Amino acid sequence: MLSEISNLIYIYIKKQTFVDLGCGNGFLCYLLTKEGYQGLGIDIAERKIWKQFRNDGVSLKKGLILFSFHFFF
């Protein structure tokens, strides 16, 4: 019984992480980071606003992610 309760508490208080593919201006990443979540935003082009968001602790990266058909199967 105690183990079940401790597991529920752990699930409840554990913050989720995120990855935002195609994050655009990064505003969603900014909001989630300000709420205490840890994550990463990735977009093919860097935006000017990213400099300000990065100063506020938001993790934003310029990059391209290629998926193949075999990735899903």
Protein Blocks (a to p, Z undefined) as FASTA:
>chain_A
ZZmmmmmmmmmmpccddddehklnommmmmmmmnopacddddfbdcfklmmmmmnopacd
dddddddfklmZZ
